[in-house]
């Protein structure tokens, strides 16, 4: 059994005005919302349950048939807090997949993640510079460090980094193995004891905390096959590629 939690609570201010009345995952690409593409991809990959964490403009989900939970504190908390708003959907013994709401990905990536059997499995893109160079004049402006040894992630999430410190780029897809779901939740509840504010911790910082605490964090390496939609210029580029039937340069969307 596998449960997917989609993180869809953020405002997406860099996509305004499109996100004035909707959350970022409901912005349209190729005539469908980003979230809709991912839900279909995950359905096709055979996941059992999908839960969406809402926040900003949650009313935009009212005419959709998604199972939702609401982060009432979305304006003052970060992604990990949003994830644990859905903790009632976590079940020990059932794999837990975490999916960012501003990415779209190939089914092959999902299948690789579902097949991974580490305690914590993190999708990382070794060909990240192809996408970053299309999006940014200087790819390092929006990149984070990520180091891998023997297939395990040893460090992640530092900004102001160099190319030598980036062996791959974090994608925003994570799987907690079913027998480690309770321990994962306990690690979150223990953050304050370690001097970390659980309301404000970012996902990569939480992953690094788990590494520091002795978790084996397995990399799931891919070479492209996904996109991130963070800014209006991102969206404009992807829409242009889609209109020219060239979006599969980066990602292959499900057949409509």
Backbone as JSON, one array per atom type, in Angstrom:
{
  "sequence": "XXXXXXXXXXXXXXXXXXXXXXXXXXXXXXXXXXXXXXXXXXXXXXXXXXXXXXXXXXXXXXXXXXXXXXXXXXXXXXXXXXXXXXXXXXXXXXXXXXXXXXXXXXXXXXXXXXXXXXXXXXXXXXXXXXXXXXXXXXXXXXXXXXXXXXXXXXXXXXXXXXXXXXXXXXXXXXXXXXXXXXXXXXXXXXXXXXXXXXXXXXXXXXXXXXXXXXXXXXXXXXXXXXXXXXXXXXXXXXXXXXXXXXXXXXXXXXXX",
  "N": [[0.84, -1.2, 0.0], [0.44, 2.25, -0.74], [0.52, 5.63, 0.13], [0.13, 8.88, -1.09], [1.09, 12.15, -0.39], [0.29, 15.28, -1.4], [1.79, 18.4, -1.5], [0.28, 21.34, -1.31], [-0.18, 23.87, -0.3], [1.02, 26.37, -0.47], [1.38, 29.89, -1.36], [2.62, 30.74, -3.73], [3.88, 33.13, -4.71], [5.58, 34.11, -6.7], [4.34, 33.48, -8.99], [2.25, 35.16, -9.28], [0.03, 37.3, -11.18], [-1.44, 34.93, -11.39], [-1.76, 33.23, -9.27], [-3.33, 34.57, -7.49], [-5.95, 33.84, -7.01], [-5.87, 31.14, -6.73], [-4.08, 28.19, -5.68], [-0.61, 27.45, -6.29], [-0.3, 24.75, -7.4], [-2.6, 24.49, -8.94], [-2.33, 26.01, -11.15], [-2.44, 26.28, -14.7], [-1.14, 24.09, -17.16], [-0.66, 23.14, -20.43], [-3.43, 22.9, -20.71], [-4.35, 21.68, -18.4], [-4.35, 21.47, -14.82], [-1.32, 21.64, -12.89], [-1.28, 19.86, -10.69], [-3.25, 18.03, -11.47], [-2.03, 16.63, -13.56], [-0.06, 15.23, -12.14], [-1.55, 13.67, -10.33], [-2.87, 11.95, -12.1], [-0.65, 10.63, -13.25], [0.37, 9.3, -10.99], [-1.8, 7.71, -10.32], [-1.79, 6.01, -12.56], [0.56, 4.72, -12.04], [-0.13, 3.12, -9.97], [-0.57, 3.83, -7.25], [-2.23, 3.83, -4.03], [-3.69, 5.72, -2.52], [-4.34, 9.2, -2.51], [-3.66, 12.29, -1.09], [-4.32, 15.7, -0.62], [-2.76, 18.53, 0.65], [-4.09, 21.49, 1.52], [-4.08, 25.13, 1.5], [-3.42, 28.24, 0.95], [-5.96, 29.86, -0.88], [-7.79, 27.72, -0.68], [-10.4, 27.19, -1.34], [-10.48, 26.84, -4.03], [-10.3, 24.18, -4.52], [-12.77, 23.1, -4.14], [-14.53, 22.21, -6.15], [-13.36, 19.95, -7.02], [-12.56, 16.48, -6.82], [-10.74, 15.64, -4.94], [-9.23, 14.11, -2.07], [-8.74, 16.01, 0.76], [-6.79, 17.82, 3.2], [-6.5, 20.54, 5.45], [-4.17, 23.14, 5.93], [-4.33, 25.34, 8.26], [-2.6, 27.23, 9.11], [-1.06, 28.08, 7.01], [0.08, 30.45, 6.03], [2.08, 31.08, 7.75], [3.78, 28.99, 8.15], [6.03, 26.3, 7.12], [6.86, 23.82, 4.52], [7.22, 21.25, 5.72], [5.69, 21.33, 8.01], [3.18, 21.55, 6.77], [3.07, 19.02, 5.55], [2.77, 17.36, 7.82], [0.29, 18.07, 8.63], [-1.28, 16.28, 7.39], [-0.97, 13.96, 8.8], [-2.72, 12.06, 9.84], [-3.27, 10.47, 7.7], [-1.07, 8.89, 7.41], [0.29, 5.63, 7.67], [1.78, 3.16, 9.54], [3.71, 0.65, 8.08], [2.75, 1.08, 5.56], [3.9, 2.51, 2.59], [4.91, 5.91, 2.32], [4.6, 8.58, 0.2], [5.87, 11.71, -0.68], [5.0, 14.56, -2.41], [5.88, 17.44, -4.1], [3.94, 20.34, -4.91], [4.49, 21.97, -7.08], [5.78, 20.79, -9.15], [6.1, 18.67, -12.07], [6.1, 15.38, -13.33], [7.56, 12.51, -14.98], [6.08, 9.26, -15.45], [7.96, 7.22, -15.26], [9.78, 8.12, -13.38], [8.27, 8.09, -11.03], [7.84, 5.32, -10.85], [10.45, 4.41, -10.43], [10.92, 5.53, -7.92], [8.95, 4.24, -6.37], [9.92, 1.66, -6.46], [12.24, 1.81, -5.0], [13.98, 0.93, -1.98], [15.07, 1.98, 0.34], [15.38, 3.35, 3.72], [14.6, 6.04, 3.72], [13.86, 7.58, 0.73], [14.97, 9.5, -1.92], [14.31, 11.37, -4.74], [16.64, 12.41, -7.12], [18.13, 14.57, -9.5], [20.51, 13.96, -11.8], [21.09, 15.16, -14.18], [20.5, 17.81, -13.92], [21.4, 20.34, -14.75], [20.63, 20.83, -17.39], [17.91, 21.58, -17.29], [18.06, 23.71, -15.44], [19.75, 25.54, -16.73], [18.13, 26.31, -18.81], [16.27, 27.75, -17.46], [17.49, 29.72, -15.87], [19.78, 32.48, -15.91], [22.12, 32.25, -14.46], [22.68, 29.23, -13.26], [23.46, 28.55, -10.63], [22.25, 30.36, -8.99], [19.84, 29.41, -8.08], [20.24, 26.9, -7.08], [20.89, 24.04, -4.97], [23.16, 22.46, -2.7], [24.18, 19.02, -2.97], [25.31, 15.98, -2.0], [26.54, 12.71, -2.67], [27.27, 9.42, -1.6], [28.2, 6.18, -2.26], [25.61, 5.71, -3.17], [24.05, 6.83, -1.23], [22.63, 9.76, 0.16], [24.59, 12.25, 1.52], [24.78, 14.9, 2.21], [22.7, 17.79, 1.94], [20.97, 20.61, 0.64], [22.32, 23.08, 1.09], [22.66, 26.5, 0.28], [24.1, 29.05, -1.91], [26.22, 27.74, -3.21], [28.71, 25.72, -4.93], [29.44, 24.35, -8.23], [30.86, 22.03, -7.85], [29.9, 21.03, -5.49], [27.49, 19.98, -6.06], [26.15, 17.15, -6.89], [23.84, 16.24, -7.88], [20.45, 17.37, -8.28], [17.93, 18.09, -5.96], [14.61, 16.97, -6.36], [11.94, 16.97, -5.34], [10.37, 14.86, -4.69], [9.73, 12.24, -2.56], [10.07, 9.19, -0.74], [9.0, 7.52, 2.13], [9.81, 4.53, 3.58], [7.5, 1.95, 4.42], [7.84, 0.65, 6.96], [9.14, 2.54, 8.38], [7.65, 4.74, 8.84], [6.38, 5.54, 11.26], [8.67, 6.15, 12.78], [9.63, 8.25, 11.27], [7.64, 10.19, 11.7], [7.99, 10.49, 14.46], [10.54, 11.59, 14.48], [10.04, 14.1, 13.46], [8.43, 15.15, 15.52], [10.34, 15.33, 17.45], [11.98, 17.44, 16.82], [11.94, 19.97, 18.08], [13.16, 19.42, 20.48], [15.73, 19.21, 19.65], [16.44, 21.74, 19.16], [15.28, 22.88, 16.91], [12.86, 24.61, 15.06], [9.85, 23.2, 14.43], [7.79, 24.27, 12.94], [8.91, 25.87, 11.03], [10.82, 24.58, 9.52], [12.43, 23.66, 6.51], [11.98, 21.24, 3.83], [14.36, 20.05, 2.76], [16.12, 20.7, 4.77], [15.05, 19.22, 6.85], [15.46, 16.64, 5.88], [18.26, 16.63, 5.94], [18.6, 16.8, 8.69], [17.62, 14.28, 9.44], [19.58, 12.68, 8.23], [21.79, 13.5, 9.76], [20.98, 12.4, 12.14], [21.38, 9.75, 11.75], [19.88, 8.36, 9.87], [19.55, 6.31, 6.95], [19.63, 7.65, 3.92], [18.52, 7.15, 0.87], [19.53, 7.76, -2.43], [17.59, 8.33, -5.37], [18.4, 8.22, -8.4], [17.83, 10.16, -11.34], [17.67, 11.22, -14.78], [16.74, 13.98, -15.81], [13.31, 14.37, -16.97], [11.35, 15.73, -15.61], [9.8, 18.78, -14.43], [10.0, 22.01, -12.84], [7.76, 24.45, -11.72], [8.02, 27.55, -10.97], [8.08, 30.28, -11.43], [6.7, 33.01, -13.39], [8.13, 33.22, -15.75], [9.16, 30.63, -16.0], [6.75, 29.24, -16.49], [5.88, 30.42, -18.85], [7.91, 29.58, -20.62], [7.54, 26.75, -20.57], [4.92, 26.56, -21.54], [5.25, 27.57, -24.09], [6.96, 25.62, -25.19], [5.22, 23.45, -25.02], [3.21, 24.2, -26.83], [4.58, 23.94, -29.15], [4.93, 21.28, -29.31], [7.18, 20.34, -27.95], [7.64, 19.95, -25.31], [8.37, 17.55, -24.24], [11.05, 17.55, -24.24], [11.8, 18.0, -21.69], [9.83, 16.82, -19.96], [7.41, 14.2, -20.04], [4.08, 14.27, -20.55], [1.07, 12.65, -19.35], [-1.07, 10.85, -21.66], [-3.9, 12.56, -22.9]],
  "CA": [[0.0, 0.0, 0.0], [1.18, 3.51, -0.83], [-0.22, 6.89, 0.22], [0.84, 10.06, -1.57], [0.66, 13.45, 0.12], [0.66, 16.4, -2.27], [1.92, 19.65, -0.75], [-0.36, 22.34, -2.18], [-0.67, 24.94, 0.58], [1.73, 27.62, -0.64], [0.78, 30.97, -2.14], [3.21, 30.84, -5.06], [3.88, 34.57, -5.0], [6.32, 34.42, -7.94], [3.45, 33.21, -10.12], [1.16, 36.14, -9.31], [-1.32, 37.26, -10.59], [-2.15, 33.66, -11.63], [-2.04, 32.57, -7.99], [-4.14, 35.41, -6.6], [-7.21, 33.16, -6.67], [-5.67, 29.69, -6.75], [-2.74, 27.79, -5.25], [0.31, 27.17, -7.39], [-0.52, 23.49, -8.1], [-3.75, 24.54, -9.84], [-1.99, 26.77, -12.37], [-2.63, 25.44, -15.87], [-0.1, 23.82, -18.16], [-1.22, 22.24, -21.45], [-4.89, 22.78, -20.51], [-4.69, 21.01, -17.15], [-3.59, 21.93, -13.66], [-0.12, 20.86, -12.56], [-1.65, 18.77, -9.79], [-4.01, 17.01, -12.2], [-1.08, 15.78, -14.28], [0.62, 14.34, -11.2], [-2.53, 12.71, -9.82], [-3.06, 10.92, -13.13], [0.59, 9.85, -13.34], [0.45, 8.44, -9.81], [-2.85, 6.69, -10.5], [-1.32, 5.04, -13.55], [1.66, 3.95, -11.43], [-0.72, 2.17, -9.06], [-0.64, 4.19, -5.84], [-3.53, 3.46, -3.47], [-4.42, 6.85, -1.95], [-3.7, 10.49, -2.7], [-4.2, 13.32, -0.2], [-3.81, 17.02, -0.96], [-2.75, 19.5, 1.74], [-4.45, 22.81, 1.0], [-3.77, 26.29, 2.33], [-3.83, 29.42, 0.19], [-7.04, 29.7, -1.86], [-8.26, 26.34, -0.58], [-11.72, 27.07, -1.95], [-10.32, 26.43, -5.43], [-10.39, 22.72, -4.59], [-14.1, 22.65, -3.77], [-15.2, 21.52, -7.25], [-12.53, 18.8, -7.39], [-12.91, 15.33, -5.98], [-9.57, 15.18, -4.21], [-9.23, 14.06, -0.62], [-7.92, 17.14, 1.2], [-6.7, 18.31, 4.57], [-6.21, 21.97, 5.34], [-3.2, 23.78, 6.81], [-4.89, 26.64, 8.64], [-1.49, 28.16, 9.39], [-0.21, 28.03, 5.82], [0.77, 31.71, 5.8], [3.16, 31.27, 8.73], [4.52, 27.74, 8.34], [6.74, 25.8, 5.94], [6.34, 22.61, 3.9], [7.2, 20.08, 6.59], [4.48, 21.48, 8.83], [2.05, 21.19, 5.92], [3.07, 17.57, 5.42], [2.26, 16.71, 9.02], [-1.16, 18.31, 8.73], [-1.9, 15.08, 6.83], [-0.41, 12.8, 9.51], [-3.74, 11.03, 10.04], [-3.25, 9.58, 6.53], [0.12, 8.05, 7.46], [0.07, 4.34, 8.32], [2.96, 2.3, 9.67], [3.6, -0.5, 7.22], [2.38, 1.53, 4.22], [4.82, 3.51, 2.09], [4.44, 7.29, 2.25], [5.27, 9.38, -0.82], [5.67, 13.15, -0.55], [5.12, 15.17, -3.73], [5.71, 18.89, -4.16], [2.84, 20.74, -5.78], [4.89, 22.83, -8.2], [6.56, 20.01, -10.1], [5.39, 17.69, -12.89], [7.12, 14.37, -13.53], [7.27, 11.32, -15.78], [5.71, 8.04, -14.74], [9.16, 6.42, -15.0], [10.37, 8.6, -12.13], [7.43, 7.55, -9.96], [8.09, 3.88, -10.74], [11.76, 4.24, -9.8], [10.77, 5.84, -6.5], [8.17, 3.19, -5.72], [10.75, 0.46, -6.38], [13.35, 2.02, -4.07], [13.67, 0.28, -0.72], [15.79, 2.55, 1.47], [14.55, 3.91, 4.79], [14.08, 7.27, 3.12], [14.29, 7.55, -0.67], [14.85, 10.87, -2.42], [14.6, 11.49, -6.17], [17.61, 13.46, -7.43], [18.37, 14.66, -10.95], [21.93, 14.14, -12.12], [21.17, 16.0, -15.39], [19.76, 19.01, -13.52], [21.84, 21.58, -15.39], [19.86, 21.07, -18.62], [16.72, 22.35, -16.93], [18.43, 24.97, -14.77], [20.31, 26.47, -17.72], [17.01, 26.83, -19.58], [15.44, 28.6, -16.59], [18.23, 30.77, -15.18], [21.04, 32.93, -16.5], [23.16, 31.61, -13.65], [22.03, 28.12, -12.56], [23.79, 28.47, -9.21], [21.41, 31.28, -8.23], [18.69, 28.72, -7.51], [20.61, 25.5, -6.87], [21.31, 23.67, -3.63], [24.16, 21.4, -2.68], [23.73, 17.64, -2.76], [26.44, 15.06, -2.12], [26.14, 11.31, -2.62], [28.36, 8.45, -1.42], [27.69, 4.82, -2.31], [24.17, 5.76, -3.39], [23.37, 7.49, -0.11], [22.81, 11.22, 0.26], [25.32, 12.58, 2.75], [24.48, 16.29, 2.56], [21.69, 18.34, 1.04], [20.23, 21.81, 0.99], [23.05, 24.33, 1.28], [22.61, 27.47, -0.8], [25.37, 29.72, -2.17], [27.1, 26.61, -3.37], [29.49, 25.65, -6.17], [29.08, 23.18, -9.02], [31.52, 20.86, -7.29], [29.13, 20.53, -4.35], [26.18, 19.54, -6.54], [26.23, 15.94, -7.69], [22.51, 16.12, -8.46], [19.56, 18.37, -7.7], [16.72, 17.59, -5.32], [13.46, 17.14, -7.25], [10.71, 17.25, -4.62], [9.65, 13.59, -4.56], [10.38, 11.49, -1.48], [9.29, 8.07, -0.2], [9.35, 6.92, 3.4], [9.44, 3.11, 3.57], [6.39, 1.73, 5.34], [8.23, 0.28, 8.32], [9.83, 3.68, 9.01], [6.74, 5.88, 8.87], [6.23, 6.01, 12.65], [9.94, 6.77, 13.17], [9.67, 9.53, 10.55], [6.78, 11.12, 12.45], [8.64, 10.75, 15.75], [11.66, 12.49, 14.23], [9.47, 15.45, 13.35], [8.0, 15.61, 16.84], [11.53, 15.54, 18.3], [12.79, 18.54, 16.31], [12.08, 21.06, 19.06], [14.15, 18.97, 21.48], [17.05, 19.4, 19.05], [16.62, 23.17, 18.93], [14.8, 23.23, 15.58], [11.45, 24.97, 15.05], [9.17, 22.33, 13.46], [6.88, 25.05, 12.09], [9.64, 26.65, 10.04], [11.87, 23.82, 8.86], [12.23, 23.3, 5.1], [12.08, 19.79, 3.63], [15.74, 19.59, 2.64], [16.74, 20.8, 6.1], [14.56, 18.07, 7.62], [16.19, 15.47, 5.38], [19.61, 16.71, 6.49], [18.5, 16.46, 10.11], [17.52, 12.83, 9.52], [20.92, 12.16, 7.93], [22.61, 13.75, 10.94], [20.51, 11.52, 13.21], [21.75, 8.38, 11.45], [19.05, 7.7, 8.86], [20.11, 6.01, 5.63], [18.82, 8.35, 2.93], [18.9, 6.58, -0.42], [19.25, 8.57, -3.62], [16.93, 7.69, -6.51], [18.91, 9.1, -9.45], [17.18, 10.23, -12.64], [18.32, 12.15, -15.71], [15.63, 14.74, -16.37], [12.0, 13.75, -16.85], [10.5, 16.49, -14.7], [9.95, 20.24, -14.47], [9.53, 22.8, -11.7], [7.08, 25.67, -12.16], [8.18, 28.45, -9.83], [7.94, 31.68, -11.82], [5.97, 33.26, -14.64], [9.01, 32.91, -16.89], [9.12, 29.17, -16.13], [5.49, 28.83, -17.1], [5.88, 30.89, -20.24], [8.77, 28.7, -21.39], [6.92, 25.44, -20.72], [3.75, 26.68, -22.41], [5.76, 27.72, -25.45], [7.43, 24.3, -25.61], [4.06, 22.59, -25.21], [2.54, 24.61, -28.07], [5.41, 23.47, -30.27], [5.11, 19.84, -29.1], [8.57, 20.1, -27.57], [7.77, 19.89, -23.85], [9.01, 16.3, -23.86], [12.48, 17.81, -24.03], [11.99, 17.95, -20.24], [8.88, 15.94, -19.28], [6.37, 13.59, -20.88], [2.79, 14.3, -19.86], [0.19, 11.54, -19.71], [-1.98, 11.07, -22.79], [-5.21, 13.03, -22.45]],
  "C": [[0.88, 1.25, 0.0], [0.22, 4.69, -0.76], [0.68, 8.01, -0.26], [0.24, 11.29, -0.91], [1.2, 14.53, -0.8], [0.68, 17.68, -1.44], [1.46, 20.8, -1.63], [-0.86, 23.54, -1.39], [-0.08, 26.3, 0.28], [1.03, 28.63, -1.54], [1.34, 31.04, -3.55], [3.3, 32.28, -5.54], [4.61, 34.92, -6.3], [5.53, 34.04, -9.19], [2.24, 34.14, -10.12], [1.19, 36.91, -10.64], [-2.05, 35.93, -10.76], [-2.53, 32.98, -10.33], [-2.8, 33.46, -7.01], [-5.37, 34.66, -6.12], [-7.09, 31.65, -6.7], [-4.28, 29.38, -6.2], [-1.89, 27.44, -6.47], [0.02, 25.84, -8.1], [-1.74, 23.46, -9.02], [-3.54, 25.49, -11.01], [-1.99, 25.8, -13.55], [-1.36, 25.31, -16.72], [-0.68, 22.81, -19.14], [-2.66, 21.87, -21.12], [-5.29, 21.97, -19.28], [-3.85, 21.58, -16.03], [-2.37, 21.04, -13.42], [-0.47, 19.65, -11.71], [-2.39, 17.66, -10.52], [-3.08, 16.07, -12.96], [-0.45, 14.76, -13.33], [-0.32, 13.28, -10.64], [-2.74, 11.59, -10.83], [-1.83, 10.03, -13.25], [0.69, 8.86, -12.18], [-0.62, 7.35, -9.85], [-2.37, 5.59, -11.44], [-0.2, 4.17, -12.99], [1.16, 3.02, -10.32], [-0.73, 2.54, -7.59], [-2.08, 4.02, -5.34], [-4.35, 4.67, -3.02], [-3.63, 8.12, -2.19], [-4.44, 11.54, -1.87], [-3.53, 14.65, -0.55], [-3.89, 17.92, 0.27], [-2.98, 20.88, 1.15], [-4.06, 23.9, 1.99], [-4.3, 27.53, 1.65], [-4.91, 29.06, -0.83], [-7.59, 28.28, -1.87], [-9.61, 26.13, -1.24], [-11.64, 26.66, -3.41], [-10.4, 24.92, -5.6], [-11.82, 22.21, -4.41], [-14.81, 21.89, -4.88], [-14.37, 20.34, -7.77], [-12.75, 17.69, -6.38], [-11.71, 14.79, -5.21], [-9.86, 15.08, -2.72], [-8.27, 15.15, -0.13], [-7.87, 17.23, 2.72], [-6.19, 19.73, 4.47], [-5.18, 22.4, 6.37], [-3.71, 25.19, 7.11], [-3.81, 27.68, 8.89], [-0.54, 28.28, 8.2], [0.6, 29.3, 5.6], [1.98, 31.89, 6.71], [3.99, 30.02, 8.96], [5.14, 27.28, 7.02], [6.22, 24.4, 5.55], [6.25, 21.42, 4.85], [6.0, 20.15, 7.54], [3.25, 21.1, 8.02], [1.94, 19.68, 5.76], [2.41, 16.91, 6.62], [0.85, 17.13, 9.37], [-1.93, 17.09, 8.22], [-1.48, 13.82, 7.58], [-1.45, 11.71, 9.74], [-3.81, 10.05, 8.86], [-2.04, 8.67, 6.51], [-0.24, 6.73, 8.16], [1.37, 3.57, 8.36], [2.73, 1.02, 8.86], [3.19, -0.16, 5.8], [3.35, 2.63, 3.78], [4.14, 4.88, 2.01], [5.26, 8.04, 1.22], [4.88, 10.84, -0.62], [5.95, 13.78, -1.9], [4.91, 16.67, -3.64], [4.63, 19.25, -5.18], [3.23, 21.56, -6.97], [5.82, 22.12, -9.17], [5.63, 19.11, -10.91], [6.45, 16.68, -13.34], [6.61, 13.21, -14.36], [6.85, 10.16, -14.88], [6.95, 7.21, -14.4], [9.84, 6.84, -13.71], [9.6, 8.04, -10.95], [7.74, 6.06, -9.76], [9.44, 3.6, -10.1], [11.68, 4.51, -8.3], [10.02, 4.74, -5.77], [8.98, 1.91, -5.55], [11.88, 0.6, -5.37], [12.99, 1.49, -2.68], [14.5, 0.77, 0.46], [14.83, 3.02, 2.56], [13.82, 5.16, 4.29], [14.69, 7.36, 1.73], [13.97, 8.89, -1.3], [15.22, 10.9, -3.89], [15.54, 12.67, -6.39], [17.94, 13.4, -8.91], [19.84, 14.94, -11.21], [22.12, 15.02, -13.36], [20.5, 17.35, -15.15], [20.15, 20.26, -14.29], [21.1, 21.86, -16.7], [18.64, 21.93, -18.33], [17.08, 23.69, -16.31], [18.99, 26.0, -15.76], [19.23, 27.04, -18.64], [16.2, 27.85, -18.78], [16.17, 29.82, -16.06], [19.47, 31.19, -15.96], [22.22, 32.33, -15.78], [22.52, 30.48, -12.85], [22.32, 28.06, -11.07], [22.93, 29.4, -8.36], [20.26, 30.56, -7.54], [18.98, 27.23, -7.26], [21.03, 25.29, -5.42], [22.33, 22.54, -3.72], [23.51, 20.04, -2.48], [24.92, 16.73, -3.02], [25.98, 13.64, -1.88], [27.38, 10.43, -2.45], [27.75, 7.06, -1.36], [26.16, 4.78, -2.4], [23.38, 6.44, -2.3], [23.65, 8.99, -0.13], [23.48, 11.52, 1.59], [25.13, 14.03, 3.16], [23.55, 16.86, 1.49], [21.23, 19.7, 1.56], [20.99, 23.08, 1.22], [22.92, 25.21, 0.06], [23.98, 28.13, -0.96], [26.48, 28.69, -2.34], [27.89, 26.71, -4.67], [29.09, 24.4, -6.93], [29.7, 21.9, -8.44], [30.78, 20.26, -6.11], [27.76, 20.0, -4.75], [26.37, 18.33, -7.44], [24.9, 15.64, -8.38], [21.66, 17.21, -7.81], [18.32, 17.67, -7.16], [15.5, 17.94, -6.17], [12.2, 17.57, -6.5], [9.79, 16.05, -4.57], [10.42, 12.7, -3.59], [9.47, 10.33, -1.09], [9.87, 7.61, 1.12], [8.89, 5.47, 3.37], [8.44, 2.83, 4.68], [6.79, 1.42, 6.76], [8.96, 1.39, 9.05], [8.93, 4.91, 9.14], [6.56, 6.42, 10.28], [7.5, 6.7, 13.12], [10.1, 8.13, 12.51], [8.84, 10.57, 11.29], [7.4, 11.47, 13.8], [9.82, 11.71, 15.6], [11.17, 13.93, 14.1], [9.08, 15.99, 14.72], [9.18, 15.9, 17.77], [12.35, 16.75, 17.89], [13.0, 19.63, 17.37], [13.1, 20.7, 20.14], [15.57, 19.17, 20.98], [17.3, 20.86, 18.67], [16.16, 23.65, 17.57], [13.3, 23.51, 15.67], [10.72, 24.12, 14.02], [8.2, 23.06, 12.55], [7.6, 25.66, 10.9], [10.68, 25.86, 9.26], [11.48, 23.49, 7.41], [12.5, 21.8, 4.92], [13.53, 19.32, 3.53], [16.48, 19.69, 3.98], [16.29, 19.64, 6.99], [15.27, 16.8, 7.18], [17.61, 15.46, 5.93], [19.62, 16.37, 7.97], [18.41, 14.95, 10.3], [18.87, 12.17, 9.23], [21.82, 12.31, 9.16], [22.24, 12.82, 12.1], [20.74, 10.04, 12.9], [20.87, 7.65, 10.45], [19.86, 7.44, 7.59], [19.17, 6.61, 4.59], [19.31, 7.95, 1.54], [18.57, 7.54, -1.55], [18.54, 7.71, -4.66], [17.3, 8.54, -7.72], [18.1, 8.99, -10.74], [18.0, 11.19, -13.5], [17.23, 12.92, -16.44], [14.32, 14.0, -16.17], [11.07, 14.45, -15.89], [10.72, 17.98, -14.93], [9.49, 20.83, -13.14], [8.93, 24.08, -12.25], [7.07, 26.64, -10.99], [7.9, 29.9, -10.17], [7.12, 31.8, -13.1], [6.84, 32.95, -15.85], [9.14, 31.4, -17.09], [7.9, 28.75, -16.92], [5.42, 29.23, -18.56], [6.74, 29.98, -21.11], [8.12, 27.35, -21.62], [5.71, 25.49, -21.64], [4.17, 26.83, -23.86], [6.23, 26.38, -26.0], [6.25, 23.37, -25.88], [3.34, 22.92, -26.52], [3.28, 24.12, -29.29], [5.67, 21.96, -30.2], [6.55, 19.48, -28.75], [8.76, 20.01, -26.05], [8.46, 18.6, -23.41], [10.53, 16.39, -23.87], [12.8, 17.69, -22.53], [11.09, 16.93, -19.55], [7.87, 15.41, -20.27], [5.08, 13.54, -20.09], [1.96, 13.08, -20.26], [-0.67, 11.88, -20.92], [-3.33, 11.51, -22.26], [-6.31, 12.21, -23.09]]
}
